Amino acid sequence: MGLRAELTVLDRESRRPVRLRGTIRHGQGPVDMEIHDLSTTGFRAETPAELRVGDHVAVGATAFGRTKAEVIWQQGTIYGFRFDRGISELDVRHARETPNVVIGDFGEAGPAPAGMALPAPLPGEVKLPVGTRLIVIFASTVACWAALGGVGRILYGVLAG
C-alpha cells in the first residue's frame, strides 16, 4: 500500500495583475468571469458559477483564447484555475487591462429625461430635411443603375459585334 501526494507550486512572481472579462463553460451555458491575475500556468478569477475543486471547465478570454482548465482552489466566488495546457509568456505579457469594463448594477434603461438635449451638430455640418435626403438617395441609386446599364450595353456591343 502506497501513498500518493501531489504538490502544486504556484509561481506568484510570474503572475500579472489584470482585469479581463471572460467566460466559463461548465455544465449548462457560459457564465461570465472576471480574471484578476494571469500566469502561463493558470489564473485567479471571480465568477458566480458554482464550481468545485477538481472541476474541469472550458474557459475563454481575449488574452489567451479558448482553452481548458481545472479548478484548484476556491474561496467564496473567487477561484484558482490551472490550465490543462499552459499559455505562452507572450500571451501573459500582452494581456491588457480593460478599463472600459465597468461592473455593477445600473438598473433598467428607461426613457431619456425630459429636456435632455440632443447632441449638437458638428461645426459646419448642414443637415438636409428628410424628404430631400430621400430624393438624393433615390436619384443616386437610379444614376448608378443607369451607369451600370450603359457599361453593360457598351460591353455587349463590343463582345457581340
C-alpha positions in Angstrom: 0.0 0.0 0.0 1.4 3.4 -1.0 0.6 7.0 -0.6 0.4 9.4 -3.5 0.8 13.1 -3.0 0.8 15.9 -5.5 2.4 19.2 -4.7 1.3 22.3 -6.7 3.8 25.1 -6.6 2.4 28.4 -7.8 4.9 30.8 -9.1 3.3 34.0 -7.7 6.1 36.3 -9.1 5.2 35.4 -12.7 1.5 36.4 -12.2 0.4 39.5 -13.9 -2.4 41.5 -12.3 -5.1 42.1 -14.9 -8.7 42.9 -15.2 -10.0 40.8 -18.0 -13.5 39.6 -18.8 -14.0 36.1 -19.9 -16.4 33.1 -19.8 -16.5 29.7 -18.2 -18.4 26.8 -19.6 -19.3 24.0 -17.2 -22.5 22.0 -17.4 -25.0 24.4 -18.8 -24.3 27.6 -20.9 -21.5 30.1 -20.5 -21.1 32.1 -17.3 -19.2 35.4 -17.1 -16.0 35.8 -15.1 -13.5 38.5 -14.3 -9.9 37.5 -14.3 -7.8 39.2 -11.5 -4.4 37.7 -12.3 -2.8 35.6 -15.0 0.3 33.5 -15.5 1.4 30.9 -18.0 0.1 28.1 -15.8 -3.2 29.5 -14.6 -5.3 32.4 -13.3 -7.4 33.7 -10.5 -11.0 34.7 -11.3 -14.2 35.8 -9.8 -17.5 34.3 -11.1 -21.0 33.5 -9.9 -20.6 30.0 -11.4 -21.0 27.2 -8.9 -17.8 25.2 -9.2 -15.9 22.7 -7.0 -12.2 21.9 -6.6 -11.3 19.4 -9.3 -13.9 20.5 -11.8 -12.7 20.7 -15.4 -14.0 23.7 -17.3 -13.7 25.4 -20.7 -12.6 29.0 -20.4 -12.3 31.8 -22.8 -10.8 35.3 -22.7 -9.3 37.7 -25.3 -5.8 37.4 -23.7 -5.5 33.6 -24.4 -8.4 32.5 -26.5 -10.3 29.3 -25.5 -8.8 26.6 -23.5 -9.4 24.1 -20.7 -8.6 24.5 -17.0 -9.1 22.8 -13.7 -10.4 24.4 -10.5 -7.6 24.0 -7.9 -8.9 26.2 -5.1 -12.0 28.2 -4.1 -12.7 31.0 -1.7 -16.3 32.1 -2.0 -16.8 33.3 -5.6 -13.1 33.5 -6.2 -11.4 30.5 -7.8 -7.9 29.5 -8.8 -7.6 27.7 -12.1 -4.7 25.7 -13.6 -4.6 25.5 -17.4 -4.6 21.9 -18.8 -2.0 23.2 -21.3 -0.2 26.4 -20.3 -0.4 29.6 -22.3 2.6 31.4 -23.7 4.6 34.0 -21.9 3.8 36.4 -24.8 0.0 36.0 -24.1 0.6 36.9 -20.5 2.7 39.9 -21.3 0.2 41.2 -23.9 -2.8 40.8 -21.6 -4.2 44.2 -21.3 -6.4 45.7 -18.6 -9.8 46.6 -19.8 -10.7 49.9 -18.2 -13.8 50.3 -20.4 -15.5 47.4 -18.5 -17.4 48.6 -15.5 -19.1 46.0 -13.4 -22.2 47.0 -11.4 -25.9 47.0 -11.2 -27.0 50.1 -13.1 -30.8 49.4 -13.1 -33.0 49.3 -16.1 -32.8 51.6 -19.0 -35.7 54.0 -19.3 -36.7 56.9 -21.4 -34.4 59.9 -21.6 -35.2 62.6 -19.1 -37.4 65.4 -20.3 -35.5 68.4 -21.5 -32.4 66.2 -22.4 -30.7 67.9 -25.3 -29.8 66.0 -28.4 -26.1 66.1 -29.5 -25.1 69.3 -31.1 -24.2 69.2 -34.8 -20.6 69.3 -35.7 -19.3 72.8 -36.7 -20.1 73.4 -40.4 -22.4 70.4 -40.5 -25.6 71.1 -42.5 -28.4 68.5 -42.5 -30.9 68.5 -45.3 -34.6 67.7 -44.5 -35.5 64.0 -44.5 -37.5 64.4 -47.8 -34.6 66.0 -49.6 -32.2 63.2 -48.3 -34.6 60.5 -49.6 -34.8 62.2 -53.0 -31.0 62.4 -53.2 -30.6 58.7 -52.2 -33.2 57.6 -54.8 -31.7 59.8 -57.6 -28.2 58.4 -56.8 -29.5 54.9 -57.0 -31.1 55.5 -60.3 -28.0 57.2 -61.7 -25.8 54.2 -60.6 -28.1 51.7 -62.2 -28.2 53.8 -65.4 -24.4 53.9 -65.5 -24.2 50.2 -64.9 -26.7 49.6 -67.7 -24.7 51.9 -70.1 -21.5 50.0 -69.3 -23.4 46.7 -69.9 -24.6 47.9 -73.3 -21.2 49.0 -74.4 -19.6 45.7 -73.3 -22.5 43.8 -75.1 -21.9 45.8 -78.3 -18.1 45.2 -78.2 -18.4 41.5 -77.5 -21.4 40.7 -79.8 -20.2 42.9 -82.7 
